[in-house]
Amino acid sequence: IGGRKHSRYYDDLWNIRYLPKFRWTHLTEKLAYESAVHEQRMRTEISQAKRETRHYVESVEKNRMLEAIRERKRKRGEDFPVANPARGHKQRKVRDRNTEVVHQHDFPQSLLKKILPTGSHAPIS
């Protein structure tokens, strides 16, 4: 197997197992499939990176545009809305139903019996 006596592979023995019905095309098909899978994976990673880059560039450009508008409005003395509209809103107050005082005159007697335990309310006059 090694060729000439001074060859690096002169003393090497090849231990090859015989695979019945195995053809060279099977090996080349497998290599071609693996390379196609690798290329597809690379394409998806590249497209994802392009999407992320495009989104970042768009957000930077939008921020520059908003900053220019803010600067112009500031020079004119006009008020510009908050950059993040969610921060400009006040949070609603949440009513705690357990501690809320029930006004007896707002409810009919039948509903008061269902809501409040018996004996805890005075009859409505």
DSSP file (Angstrom, degrees, kcal/mol; ACC not computed):
  #  RESIDUE AA STRUCTURE BP1 BP2  ACC     N-H-->O    O-->H-N    N-H-->O    O-->H-N    TCO  KAPPA ALPHA  PHI   PSI    X-CA   Y-CA   Z-CA
    1    1 A I              0   0    0      0, 0.0    10,-0.1     0, 0.0     9,-0.1   0.000 360.0 360.0 360.0 -37.3    0.0    0.0    0.0
    2    2 A G        -     0   0    0      8,-0.9     2,-0.4    10,-0.3     7,-0.4   0.664 360.0-149.1 -73.3 -19.2    2.7    2.4    0.9
    3    3 A G        +     0   0    0      7,-0.2    -1,-0.2     6,-0.1     0, 0.0  -0.744  61.8  25.7  90.0-132.1    4.5    2.7   -2.4
    4    4 A R  S >  S-     0   0    0     -2,-0.4     3,-1.3     1,-0.1     6,-0.1  -0.219  82.3-112.0 -70.2 161.9    8.3    3.3   -2.4
    5    5 A K  T 3  S+     0   0    0      1,-0.3     5,-0.1     5,-0.1    -1,-0.1   0.825 116.6  49.1 -65.8 -32.8   10.4    2.3    0.6
    6    6 A H  T 3  S+     0   0    0      4,-0.1    -1,-0.3     3,-0.1     2,-0.1   0.408  87.5 116.8 -88.0   3.5   11.1    5.9    1.6
    7    7 A S  S X  S-     0   0    0     -3,-1.3     3,-1.2     1,-0.1     4,-0.3  -0.370  73.1-126.6 -71.5 150.5    7.4    6.9    1.4
    8    8 A R  T 3  S+     0   0    0      1,-0.3     3,-0.3     2,-0.1    -1,-0.1   0.812 110.3  45.0 -64.7 -30.7    5.7    8.0    4.5
    9    9 A Y  T >  S+     0   0    0     -7,-0.4     3,-0.7     1,-0.2    -1,-0.3   0.162  78.1 112.0-101.6  17.2    2.9    5.4    4.0
   10   10 A Y  T <  S+     0   0    0     -3,-1.2    -8,-0.9    -8,-0.3    -7,-0.2   0.901  85.3  35.2 -60.3 -44.6    5.2    2.5    3.1
   11   11 A D  T 3  S+     0   0    0     -3,-0.3    -1,-0.3    -4,-0.3     2,-0.2   0.451  92.2 114.6 -92.4   0.0    4.5    0.5    6.3
   12   12 A D    <   -     0   0    0     -3,-0.7     2,-0.4    -4,-0.0   -10,-0.3  -0.465  51.5-153.6 -74.2 141.3    0.8    1.5    6.6
   13   13 A L        -     0   0    0     -2,-0.2     2,-0.6   -12,-0.1    -2,-0.1  -0.921   9.4-136.8-112.0 139.9   -1.8   -1.2    6.2
   14   14 A W        -     0   0    0     -2,-0.4     2,-0.9     2,-0.0    -2,-0.0  -0.855  11.5-164.9 -97.0 124.2   -5.3   -0.4    5.1
   15   15 A N        +     0   0    0     -2,-0.6     2,-0.5     2,-0.0    -2,-0.0  -0.824  20.6 170.8-108.2  92.0   -7.9   -2.2    7.1
   16   16 A I        -     0   0    0     -2,-0.9     2,-0.4     0, 0.0    -2,-0.0  -0.880  25.5-140.5-108.3 129.9  -11.0   -1.7    4.9
   17   17 A R        -     0   0    0     -2,-0.5     2,-0.5     1,-0.0    -2,-0.0  -0.694  21.1-121.2 -88.0 139.0  -14.2   -3.6    5.6
   18   18 A Y        -     0   0    0     -2,-0.4    -1,-0.0     1,-0.0     0, 0.0  -0.678  23.5-161.6 -81.1 124.4  -16.1   -4.9    2.7
   19   19 A L    >   -     0   0    0     -2,-0.5     3,-1.6     3,-0.1     2,-0.1  -0.924  18.2-131.7-108.7 112.4  -19.5   -3.5    2.5
   20   20 A P  T 3  S+     0   0    0      0, 0.0     3,-0.1     0, 0.0    -2,-0.0  -0.373  86.4   6.0 -66.7 141.5  -21.8   -5.6    0.3
   21   21 A K  T 3  S+     0   0    0      1,-0.2     2,-0.5    -2,-0.1     0, 0.0   0.631  93.2 140.1  61.7  18.5  -23.9   -3.6   -2.2
   22   22 A F    <   -     0   0    0     -3,-1.6     2,-0.3     3,-0.0    -1,-0.2  -0.786  31.7-168.8 -91.8 133.1  -22.1   -0.4   -1.3
   23   23 A R    >>  -     0   0    0     -2,-0.5     4,-1.0    -3,-0.1     3,-0.9  -0.828  34.8-116.5-119.7 158.3  -21.3    1.8   -4.3
   24   24 A W  H 3> S+     0   0    0     -2,-0.3     4,-2.2     1,-0.3     5,-0.2   0.826 113.6  64.2 -60.9 -32.1  -19.1    4.9   -4.6
   25   25 A T  H 3> S+     0   0    0      1,-0.2     4,-2.8     2,-0.2    -1,-0.3   0.830  94.4  60.2 -63.9 -30.8  -22.2    6.9   -5.5
   26   26 A H  H <> S+     0   0    0     -3,-0.9     4,-1.9     2,-0.2    -1,-0.2   0.928 107.8  44.9 -60.9 -43.1  -23.6    6.2   -2.0
   27   27 A L  H  X S+     0   0    0     -4,-1.0     4,-2.2     2,-0.2    -2,-0.2   0.918 114.5  47.2 -67.2 -43.4  -20.6    8.0   -0.5
   28   28 A T  H  X S+     0   0    0     -4,-2.2     4,-2.6     1,-0.2    -2,-0.2   0.871 110.2  53.5 -68.5 -35.0  -20.7   10.9   -2.9
   29   29 A E  H  X S+     0   0    0     -4,-2.8     4,-2.5     2,-0.2    -1,-0.2   0.909 109.0  49.3 -63.6 -40.8  -24.5   11.3   -2.4
   30   30 A K  H  X S+     0   0    0     -4,-1.9     4,-2.6     2,-0.2    -2,-0.2   0.927 112.3  47.2 -64.4 -44.2  -24.0   11.5    1.4
   31   31 A L  H  X S+     0   0    0     -4,-2.2     4,-2.3     1,-0.2    -2,-0.2   0.906 112.5  49.8 -63.9 -41.0  -21.2   14.1    1.0
   32   32 A A  H  X S+     0   0    0     -4,-2.6     4,-2.1     2,-0.2    -2,-0.2   0.902 111.2  49.4 -64.3 -39.9  -23.4   16.1   -1.4
   33   33 A Y  H  X S+     0   0    0     -4,-2.5     4,-2.5     2,-0.2    -2,-0.2   0.925 111.0  49.2 -64.1 -45.3  -26.3   15.9    1.0
   34   34 A E  H  X S+     0   0    0     -4,-2.6     4,-2.2     1,-0.2    -2,-0.2   0.895 111.9  48.2 -63.1 -39.6  -24.2   17.1    3.9
   35   35 A S  H  X S+     0   0    0     -4,-2.3     4,-2.4     2,-0.2    -1,-0.2   0.882 111.0  51.1 -68.9 -35.8  -22.8   20.0    1.9
   36   36 A A  H  X S+     0   0    0     -4,-2.1     4,-2.4     2,-0.2    -2,-0.2   0.907 110.6  48.8 -65.9 -41.0  -26.3   21.0    0.8
   37   37 A V  H  X S+     0   0    0     -4,-2.5     4,-2.4     2,-0.2    -2,-0.2   0.913 111.8  49.7 -63.1 -42.4  -27.5   20.9    4.4
   38   38 A H  H  X S+     0   0    0     -4,-2.2     4,-2.3     2,-0.2    -2,-0.2   0.918 111.2  48.4 -63.0 -44.2  -24.5   23.1    5.4
   39   39 A E  H  X S+     0   0    0     -4,-2.4     4,-2.5     2,-0.2    -2,-0.2   0.902 111.4  50.1 -63.7 -41.1  -25.2   25.6    2.7
   40   40 A Q  H  X S+     0   0    0     -4,-2.4     4,-2.4     2,-0.2    -2,-0.2   0.915 110.5  49.8 -63.8 -42.4  -28.8   25.8    3.6
   41   41 A R  H  X S+     0   0    0     -4,-2.4     4,-2.2     1,-0.2    -2,-0.2   0.909 111.6  48.8 -61.7 -41.9  -27.9   26.4    7.2
   42   42 A M  H  X S+     0   0    0     -4,-2.3     4,-2.6     2,-0.2    -2,-0.2   0.901 109.5  52.6 -65.6 -40.2  -25.5   29.1    6.2
   43   43 A R  H  X S+     0   0    0     -4,-2.5     4,-2.6     1,-0.2    -2,-0.2   0.922 110.5  47.3 -60.9 -44.1  -28.1   30.7    4.0
   44   44 A T  H  X S+     0   0    0     -4,-2.4     4,-2.2     2,-0.2    -1,-0.2   0.902 112.8  48.8 -66.1 -39.5  -30.6   30.9    6.8
   45   45 A E  H  X S+     0   0    0     -4,-2.2     4,-2.3     2,-0.2    -1,-0.2   0.906 112.8  48.0 -64.7 -40.8  -28.1   32.3    9.3
   46   46 A I  H  X S+     0   0    0     -4,-2.6     4,-2.4     2,-0.2    -2,-0.2   0.912 111.7  49.0 -66.6 -42.0  -27.0   34.9    6.7
   47   47 A S  H  X S+     0   0    0     -4,-2.6     4,-2.4     2,-0.2    -1,-0.2   0.888 111.5  50.1 -65.9 -37.0  -30.6   35.9    6.0
   48   48 A Q  H  X S+     0   0    0     -4,-2.2     4,-2.4     2,-0.2    -2,-0.2   0.917 110.8  49.1 -65.1 -42.4  -31.3   36.2    9.7
   49   49 A A  H  X S+     0   0    0     -4,-2.3     4,-2.5     1,-0.2    -2,-0.2   0.891 110.7  50.9 -63.8 -38.7  -28.2   38.4   10.2
   50   50 A K  H  X S+     0   0    0     -4,-2.4     4,-2.9     2,-0.2    -2,-0.2   0.914 109.8  50.0 -64.4 -42.4  -29.4   40.5    7.3
   51   51 A R  H  X S+     0   0    0     -4,-2.4     4,-2.5     2,-0.2    -2,-0.2   0.926 112.2  47.2 -60.9 -44.7  -32.9   40.9    8.8
   52   52 A E  H  X S+     0   0    0     -4,-2.4     4,-2.3     2,-0.2    -2,-0.2   0.911 113.8  47.8 -63.4 -42.2  -31.4   41.9   12.2
   53   53 A T  H  X S+     0   0    0     -4,-2.5     4,-2.7     2,-0.2    -2,-0.2   0.920 111.6  49.7 -64.8 -43.9  -29.0   44.4   10.5
   54   54 A R  H  X S+     0   0    0     -4,-2.9     4,-2.5     1,-0.2    -2,-0.2   0.913 111.5  49.1 -61.6 -42.8  -31.8   45.9    8.4
   55   55 A H  H  X S+     0   0    0     -4,-2.5     4,-2.3     2,-0.2    -1,-0.2   0.912 111.9  48.9 -62.7 -42.3  -34.0   46.3   11.5
   56   56 A Y  H  X S+     0   0    0     -4,-2.3     4,-2.3     2,-0.2    -2,-0.2   0.927 112.2  47.8 -63.5 -45.0  -31.1   47.9   13.4
   57   57 A V  H  X S+     0   0    0     -4,-2.7     4,-2.6     1,-0.2    -2,-0.2   0.911 111.6  50.7 -63.9 -41.9  -30.4   50.4   10.6
   58   58 A E  H  X S+     0   0    0     -4,-2.5     4,-2.5     1,-0.2    -1,-0.2   0.908 111.0  48.1 -62.1 -41.5  -34.1   51.2   10.2
   59   59 A S  H  X S+     0   0    0     -4,-2.3     4,-2.2     2,-0.2    -1,-0.2   0.877 111.6  50.1 -68.6 -35.7  -34.4   51.9   14.0
   60   60 A V  H  X S+     0   0    0     -4,-2.3     4,-2.4     2,-0.2    -2,-0.2   0.927 112.5  47.1 -65.7 -44.1  -31.2   54.1   13.9
   61   61 A E  H  X S+     0   0    0     -4,-2.6     4,-2.4     2,-0.2    -2,-0.2   0.903 112.0  50.3 -63.9 -40.5  -32.5   56.1   10.9
   62   62 A K  H  X S+     0   0    0     -4,-2.5     4,-2.5     1,-0.2    -1,-0.2   0.907 110.4  50.1 -63.6 -41.1  -35.9   56.5   12.6
   63   63 A N  H  X S+     0   0    0     -4,-2.2     4,-2.5     2,-0.2    -2,-0.2   0.905 109.9  50.5 -64.2 -41.7  -34.2   57.7   15.8
   64   64 A R  H  X S+     0   0    0     -4,-2.4     4,-2.3     2,-0.2    -2,-0.2   0.922 111.1  49.2 -61.1 -43.3  -32.2   60.2   13.8
   65   65 A M  H  X S+     0   0    0     -4,-2.4     4,-2.3     1,-0.2    -2,-0.2   0.926 112.2  47.3 -63.0 -45.1  -35.3   61.5   12.1
   66   66 A L  H  X S+     0   0    0     -4,-2.5     4,-2.8     1,-0.2    -1,-0.2   0.883 110.9  52.2 -64.9 -38.1  -37.1   61.9   15.4
   67   67 A E  H  X S+     0   0    0     -4,-2.5     4,-2.5     2,-0.2    -1,-0.2   0.898 109.3  49.8 -64.4 -39.5  -34.2   63.6   17.0
   68   68 A A  H  X S+     0   0    0     -4,-2.3     4,-2.4     2,-0.2    -2,-0.2   0.912 112.2  47.7 -64.8 -41.6  -34.1   66.1   14.1
   69   69 A I  H  X S+     0   0    0     -4,-2.3     4,-2.7     2,-0.2     5,-0.2   0.926 111.9  50.0 -64.4 -44.2  -37.8   66.8   14.5
   70   70 A R  H  X S+     0   0    0     -4,-2.8     4,-2.7     1,-0.2    -2,-0.2   0.912 110.6  49.9 -58.7 -43.1  -37.4   67.2   18.2
   71   71 A E  H  X S+     0   0    0     -4,-2.5     4,-2.3     2,-0.2    -2,-0.2   0.923 111.6  47.6 -64.0 -44.3  -34.5   69.7   17.7
   72   72 A R  H  X S+     0   0    0     -4,-2.4     4,-1.8     1,-0.2    -1,-0.2   0.925 114.0  47.2 -62.2 -43.5  -36.5   71.7   15.2
   73   73 A K  H  X>S+     0   0    0     -4,-2.7     5,-2.2     1,-0.2     4,-1.1   0.887 110.6  52.7 -66.0 -37.7  -39.5   71.8   17.5
   74   74 A R  H  <5S+     0   0    0     -4,-2.7     3,-0.3    -5,-0.2    -1,-0.2   0.905 108.5  50.1 -63.8 -40.6  -37.3   72.7   20.4
   75   75 A K  H  <5S+     0   0    0     -4,-2.3    -1,-0.2     1,-0.2    -2,-0.2   0.857 112.5  47.3 -65.9 -34.3  -35.9   75.6   18.5
   76   76 A R  H  <5S-     0   0    0     -4,-1.8    -1,-0.2    -5,-0.2    -2,-0.2   0.652 114.9-118.1 -79.7 -15.1  -39.4   76.8   17.6
   77   77 A G  T  <5 +     0   0    0     -4,-1.1    -3,-0.2    -3,-0.3     2,-0.1   0.595  67.3 138.6  88.2  11.6  -40.5   76.5   21.2
   78   78 A E      < -     0   0    0     -5,-2.2     2,-0.5    -6,-0.2    -1,-0.3  -0.481  55.9-112.9 -87.0 160.8  -43.1   73.8   20.4
   79   79 A D        -     0   0    0     -2,-0.1    -1,-0.0    -3,-0.1    -5,-0.0  -0.806  25.5-155.4 -96.7 133.5  -43.7   70.8   22.5
   80   80 A F        -     0   0    0     -2,-0.5     3,-0.1     1,-0.1   -10,-0.0  -0.880  24.7-109.3-107.3 138.5  -42.9   67.4   21.0
   81   81 A P        -     0   0    0      0, 0.0    -1,-0.1     0, 0.0   -11,-0.0  -0.143  46.7 -80.3 -63.8 162.9  -44.6   64.2   22.3
   82   82 A V        -     0   0    0      1,-0.1     6,-0.1     2,-0.1     4,-0.0  -0.315  34.9-127.7 -63.6 144.1  -42.7   61.6   24.4
   83   83 A A  S    S+     0   0    0      1,-0.2    -1,-0.1    -3,-0.1     3,-0.1   0.892 102.5  46.2 -63.4 -40.9  -40.6   59.2   22.4
   84   84 A N  S >> S-     0   0    0      1,-0.1     3,-1.3     2,-0.0     4,-0.6  -0.883  73.3-163.8-105.1 105.8  -42.1   56.2   24.0
   85   85 A P  H >> S+     0   0    0      0, 0.0     3,-0.7     0, 0.0     4,-0.5   0.772  84.9  65.2 -63.1 -25.6  -45.9   56.6   24.0
   86   86 A A  H >4 S+     0   0    0      1,-0.2     3,-0.6     2,-0.2    -3,-0.0   0.829  99.7  52.5 -66.0 -30.1  -46.4   53.9   26.6
   87   87 A R  H <4 S+     0   0    0     -3,-1.3    -1,-0.2     1,-0.2    -4,-0.0   0.681  99.2  64.5 -79.2 -16.7  -44.5   55.9   29.2
   88   88 A G  H << S+     0   0    0     -3,-0.7     2,-0.2    -4,-0.6    -1,-0.2   0.653  87.6  85.2 -80.5 -14.9  -46.7   59.0   28.6
   89   89 A H  S << S-     0   0    0     -3,-0.6     2,-0.3    -4,-0.5    -3,-0.0  -0.599  76.9-125.6 -90.9 148.8  -49.9   57.3   29.8
   90   90 A K        -     0   0    0     -2,-0.2     2,-0.3     1,-0.1    -2,-0.1  -0.653  30.1-110.6 -87.7 149.1  -50.9   57.1   33.4
   91   91 A Q        -     0   0    0     -2,-0.3    -1,-0.1     1,-0.1     2,-0.0  -0.573  33.1-112.8 -80.2 140.2  -51.7   53.7   34.9
   92   92 A R        -     0   0    0     -2,-0.3     2,-0.4     1,-0.1    -1,-0.1  -0.363  29.3-113.7 -67.5 149.6  -55.3   53.0   35.7
   93   93 A K        -     0   0    0     -2,-0.0     2,-0.5     1,-0.0    -1,-0.1  -0.732  27.6-138.7 -85.1 133.5  -56.2   52.6   39.4
   94   94 A V        -     0   0    0     -2,-0.4     2,-0.5    -3,-0.0    -3,-0.0  -0.793  11.2-136.9 -95.8 130.1  -57.2   49.1   40.2
   95   95 A R        -     0   0    0     -2,-0.5     2,-0.8     2,-0.0     3,-0.1  -0.725   8.9-140.5 -87.8 131.4  -60.2   48.7   42.5
   96   96 A D     >  -     0   0    0     -2,-0.5     4,-1.0     1,-0.2     3,-0.5  -0.825   9.8-160.8 -90.1 113.3  -59.8   46.1   45.2
   97   97 A R  T  4 S+     0   0    0     -2,-0.8    -1,-0.2     1,-0.2    -2,-0.0   0.755  85.2  59.4 -69.0 -24.5  -63.2   44.5   45.5
   98   98 A N  T  4 S+     0   0    0      1,-0.2    -1,-0.2    -3,-0.1    -2,-0.0   0.855 114.4  33.4 -74.8 -32.8  -62.6   43.1   48.9
   99   99 A T  T  4 S+     0   0    0     -3,-0.5     2,-0.2     2,-0.1    -1,-0.2   0.479  90.1 115.2-101.5  -3.5  -62.0   46.4   50.6
  100  100 A E     <  -     0   0    0     -4,-1.0     2,-0.4     1,-0.1    -5,-0.0  -0.480  69.7-121.6 -70.9 134.0  -64.4   48.5   48.5
  101  101 A V        -     0   0    0     -2,-0.2     2,-0.6     1,-0.0    -1,-0.1  -0.596  20.9-138.1 -77.2 130.7  -67.3   49.9   50.5
  102  102 A V        -     0   0    0     -2,-0.4     2,-0.7    10,-0.0     3,-0.1  -0.804   9.6-143.4 -92.3 120.8  -70.6   48.8   49.3
  103  103 A H    >>  -     0   0    0     -2,-0.6     3,-1.4     1,-0.2     4,-0.5  -0.751   6.0-152.7 -85.2 119.8  -73.1   51.6   49.2
  104  104 A Q  G >4 S+     0   0    0     -2,-0.7     3,-0.9     1,-0.3    -1,-0.2   0.808  90.5  59.9 -66.7 -29.6  -76.4   50.0   50.2
  105  105 A H  G 34 S+     0   0    0      1,-0.2    -1,-0.3    -3,-0.1    -2,-0.0   0.648  98.8  60.0 -75.0 -11.2  -78.5   52.6   48.3
  106  106 A D  G <4 S+     0   0    0     -3,-1.4    -1,-0.2     2,-0.1    -2,-0.2   0.676 102.5  57.8 -85.4 -18.1  -76.8   51.6   45.0
  107  107 A F  S << S-     0   0    0     -3,-0.9     2,-0.1    -4,-0.5    -5,-0.0  -0.859  83.2-116.4-117.3 146.7  -77.9   48.0   45.1
  108  108 A P     >  -     0   0    0      0, 0.0     4,-1.9     0, 0.0     3,-0.4  -0.380  35.5-108.7 -70.0 159.3  -81.3   46.3   45.3
  109  109 A Q  H  > S+     0   0    0      1,-0.2     4,-1.7     2,-0.2     5,-0.1   0.850 116.7  56.6 -59.8 -37.4  -82.1   44.2   48.4
  110  110 A S  H  > S+     0   0    0      1,-0.2     4,-1.1     2,-0.2    -1,-0.2   0.871 108.4  46.8 -66.3 -36.6  -81.9   40.9   46.5
  111  111 A L  H  > S+     0   0    0     -3,-0.4     4,-2.4     1,-0.2    -1,-0.2   0.875 107.8  56.1 -72.7 -35.9  -78.3   41.6   45.3
  112  112 A L  H  X S+     0   0    0     -4,-1.9     4,-2.6     1,-0.2    -2,-0.2   0.873 104.4  53.7 -63.1 -35.5  -77.2   42.7   48.8
  113  113 A K  H  < S+     0   0    0     -4,-1.7    -1,-0.2     1,-0.2    -2,-0.2   0.860 111.9  44.9 -66.4 -34.3  -78.3   39.3   50.2
  114  114 A K  H  < S+     0   0    0     -4,-1.1    -2,-0.2    -5,-0.1    -1,-0.2   0.870 120.4  39.1 -75.1 -36.6  -76.2   37.6   47.5
  115  115 A I  H  < S+     0   0    0     -4,-2.4    -2,-0.2    -5,-0.1    -3,-0.2   0.949 115.3  46.5 -80.9 -51.4  -73.1   39.8   48.0
  116  116 A L  S  < S-     0   0    0     -4,-2.6     3,-0.1    -5,-0.2     5,-0.1  -0.654  90.0-107.1 -96.4 148.1  -73.0   40.4   51.7
  117  117 A P    >   -     0   0    0      0, 0.0     3,-1.5     0, 0.0     4,-0.2  -0.349  52.0 -85.3 -66.7 154.5  -73.3   37.7   54.4
  118  118 A T  T 3  S+     0   0    0      1,-0.2    -5,-0.0     2,-0.1    -4,-0.0  -0.311 111.7  22.5 -65.0 142.2  -76.6   37.7   56.3
  119  119 A G  T 3  S+     0   0    0      2,-0.2    -1,-0.2    -3,-0.1     3,-0.0   0.356  96.1  96.4  87.0  -5.0  -76.9   40.1   59.2
  120  120 A S  S <  S+     0   0    0     -3,-1.5     2,-0.4     2,-0.0    -2,-0.1   0.490  79.3  54.0 -96.1  -2.5  -74.1   42.3   58.1
  121  121 A H  S    S-     0   0    0     -4,-0.2    -2,-0.2    -5,-0.1     3,-0.1  -0.957  77.7-123.4-132.9 152.1  -76.3   44.9   56.4
  122  122 A A        -     0   0    0     -2,-0.4     3,-0.0     1,-0.1    -2,-0.0  -0.612  42.2 -95.5 -87.5 151.0  -79.2   47.0   57.5
  123  123 A P        -     0   0    0      0, 0.0     2,-0.4     0, 0.0    -1,-0.1  -0.339  41.1-110.0 -65.9 147.7  -82.4   46.8   55.6
  124  124 A I              0   0    0      1,-0.1   -15,-0.1   -20,-0.1   -19,-0.0  -0.620 360.0 360.0 -79.8 130.4  -82.9   49.4   52.9
  125  125 A S              0   0    0     -2,-0.4    -1,-0.1    -3,-0.0   -20,-0.0   0.434 360.0 360.0-108.2 360.0  -85.6   51.9   53.8
